[in-house]
Amino acid sequence: MKFKTIVILTICAAITGIYALGGWNEDTALLGAAYALSLLSTWLCHRVRPRAALGNLIVMFAYNAVLSYNLVFNSHYGAGFTWWFFILLLNTIHSICLLIFILISYKKRKTAESEC
């Protein structure tokens, strides 16, 4: 139940941040894709290791909340690009690392099952 609640909060925060930026354009479409990739990789991690996925989702919610706040309210004189870049970079790196973790965990589980 905790996992679903945090997923819903993360999706709401992402949608709110996108609409606060003035709707969908190319920049927000890239952010939306990064959010979607992050949530997809977290969901895949939840299928392999639920506790690890919950921890990753809490961390992802925290840094996305801080960076999205700064993107919406502290984007004066070109600083918005910096916040946008950090959101995109952190979500992409987090997703790639999480997918690598999923592949390694899945491979370890399959080799352990085949040995038994």
C-alpha positions as a Markdown table, in Angstrom:
| # | Residue | x | y | z |
|---|---|---|---|---|
| 1 | Met | 0.0 | 0.0 | 0.0 |
| 2 | Lys | 2.9 | 2.4 | 0.7 |
| 3 | Phe | 4.4 | 1.8 | -2.7 |
| 4 | Lys | 1.1 | 2.7 | -4.5 |
| 5 | Thr | 0.6 | 5.8 | -2.4 |
| 6 | Ile | 4.1 | 7.1 | -3.2 |
| 7 | Val | 3.7 | 6.3 | -6.9 |
| 8 | Ile | 0.5 | 8.3 | -7.0 |
| 9 | Leu | 2.2 | 11.3 | -5.2 |
| 10 | Thr | 5.1 | 11.2 | -7.6 |
| 11 | Ile | 2.8 | 11.2 | -10.6 |
| 12 | Cys | 0.8 | 14.1 | -9.2 |
| 13 | Ala | 3.9 | 16.1 | -8.5 |
| 14 | Ala | 5.2 | 15.5 | -12.0 |
| 15 | Ile | 1.9 | 16.5 | -13.6 |
| 16 | Thr | 1.6 | 19.6 | -11.4 |
| 17 | Gly | 5.1 | 20.6 | -12.2 |
| 18 | Ile | 4.4 | 20.2 | -15.9 |
| 19 | Tyr | 1.2 | 22.3 | -15.9 |
| 20 | Ala | 2.9 | 24.9 | -13.7 |
| 21 | Leu | 5.4 | 25.4 | -16.5 |
| 22 | Gly | 2.7 | 26.3 | -18.9 |
| 23 | Gly | 1.6 | 23.1 | -20.6 |
| 24 | Trp | 3.4 | 20.7 | -22.9 |
| 25 | Asn | 6.2 | 21.9 | -25.1 |
| 26 | Glu | 9.4 | 20.2 | -26.1 |
| 27 | Asp | 11.2 | 20.8 | -22.8 |
| 28 | Thr | 8.3 | 19.5 | -20.7 |
| 29 | Ala | 7.8 | 16.6 | -23.0 |
| 30 | Leu | 11.5 | 15.6 | -22.3 |
| 31 | Leu | 10.8 | 15.9 | -18.6 |
| 32 | Gly | 7.6 | 13.9 | -18.9 |
| 33 | Ala | 9.6 | 11.2 | -20.7 |
| 34 | Ala | 12.3 | 11.2 | -18.0 |
| 35 | Tyr | 9.6 | 11.0 | -15.2 |
| 36 | Ala | 7.9 | 8.1 | -17.1 |
| 37 | Leu | 11.2 | 6.3 | -17.5 |
| 38 | Ser | 11.9 | 6.7 | -13.8 |
| 39 | Leu | 8.5 | 5.4 | -12.8 |
| 40 | Leu | 8.7 | 2.5 | -15.2 |
| 41 | Ser | 12.1 | 1.5 | -13.9 |
| 42 | Thr | 10.9 | 1.8 | -10.3 |
| 43 | Trp | 7.9 | -0.4 | -11.2 |
| 44 | Leu | 10.2 | -3.0 | -12.7 |
| 45 | Cys | 12.3 | -2.9 | -9.6 |
| 46 | His | 9.2 | -3.4 | -7.5 |
| 47 | Arg | 8.5 | -6.6 | -9.3 |
| 48 | Val | 12.1 | -7.9 | -8.5 |
| 49 | Arg | 12.8 | -6.3 | -5.0 |
| 50 | Pro | 9.9 | -4.4 | -3.5 |
| 51 | Arg | 11.8 | -2.9 | -0.5 |
| 52 | Ala | 14.5 | -1.5 | -2.8 |
| 53 | Ala | 11.9 | 0.0 | -5.1 |
| 54 | Leu | 10.2 | 1.7 | -2.2 |
| 55 | Gly | 13.5 | 3.3 | -1.0 |
| 56 | Asn | 14.3 | 4.4 | -4.6 |
| 57 | Leu | 10.8 | 5.9 | -5.0 |
| 58 | Ile | 11.2 | 7.9 | -1.8 |
| 59 | Val | 14.6 | 9.2 | -2.9 |
| 60 | Met | 13.3 | 10.0 | -6.4 |
| 61 | Phe | 10.2 | 11.8 | -4.9 |
| 62 | Ala | 12.5 | 13.9 | -2.6 |
| 63 | Tyr | 14.9 | 15.2 | -5.3 |
| 64 | Asn | 12.2 | 15.7 | -7.9 |
| 65 | Ala | 10.2 | 17.7 | -5.4 |
| 66 | Val | 13.1 | 20.0 | -4.6 |
| 67 | Leu | 14.3 | 20.4 | -8.2 |
| 68 | Ser | 10.7 | 20.9 | -9.5 |
| 69 | Tyr | 10.1 | 23.6 | -6.9 |
| 70 | Asn | 13.2 | 25.4 | -7.9 |
| 71 | Leu | 12.4 | 25.0 | -11.6 |
| 72 | Val | 8.9 | 26.6 | -11.1 |
| 73 | Phe | 9.7 | 29.3 | -8.5 |
| 74 | Asn | 13.5 | 30.0 | -8.9 |
| 75 | Ser | 14.0 | 30.2 | -12.6 |
| 76 | His | 15.0 | 33.8 | -13.0 |
| 77 | Tyr | 17.6 | 35.0 | -15.5 |
| 78 | Gly | 18.2 | 31.7 | -17.2 |
| 79 | Ala | 18.4 | 29.6 | -14.0 |
| 80 | Gly | 15.4 | 27.6 | -15.2 |
| 81 | Phe | 17.6 | 25.8 | -17.7 |
| 82 | Thr | 19.9 | 24.7 | -14.9 |
| 83 | Trp | 17.1 | 23.2 | -12.9 |
| 84 | Trp | 15.6 | 21.6 | -15.9 |
| 85 | Phe | 18.9 | 20.0 | -16.8 |
| 86 | Phe | 19.5 | 18.7 | -13.3 |
| 87 | Ile | 16.0 | 17.1 | -13.2 |
| 88 | Leu | 16.6 | 15.5 | -16.6 |
| 89 | Leu | 20.1 | 14.3 | -15.7 |
| 90 | Leu | 19.2 | 12.9 | -12.3 |
| 91 | Asn | 16.1 | 11.1 | -13.5 |
| 92 | Thr | 18.0 | 9.6 | -16.5 |
| 93 | Ile | 21.0 | 8.5 | -14.3 |
| 94 | His | 18.7 | 7.1 | -11.6 |
| 95 | Ser | 16.7 | 5.1 | -14.2 |
| 96 | Ile | 19.7 | 3.7 | -15.9 |
| 97 | Cys | 21.3 | 2.6 | -12.6 |
| 98 | Leu | 18.0 | 1.1 | -11.5 |
| 99 | Leu | 17.6 | -0.8 | -14.7 |
| 100 | Ile | 21.2 | -2.2 | -14.3 |
| 101 | Phe | 20.3 | -3.2 | -10.7 |
| 102 | Ile | 17.2 | -5.0 | -11.9 |
| 103 | Leu | 19.2 | -6.9 | -14.5 |
| 104 | Ile | 21.8 | -7.9 | -12.0 |
| 105 | Ser | 19.2 | -9.0 | -9.4 |
| 106 | Tyr | 17.2 | -10.9 | -12.0 |
| 107 | Lys | 20.4 | -12.7 | -13.3 |
| 108 | Lys | 21.4 | -13.6 | -9.7 |
| 109 | Arg | 17.9 | -14.9 | -9.0 |
| 110 | Lys | 17.9 | -17.1 | -12.1 |
| 111 | Thr | 21.3 | -18.5 | -11.4 |
| 112 | Ala | 20.4 | -19.3 | -7.8 |
| 113 | Glu | 17.2 | -21.0 | -9.0 |
| 114 | Ser | 19.0 | -23.1 | -11.6 |
| 115 | Glu | 21.5 | -24.3 | -9.0 |
| 116 | Cys | 18.8 | -25.7 | -6.7 |
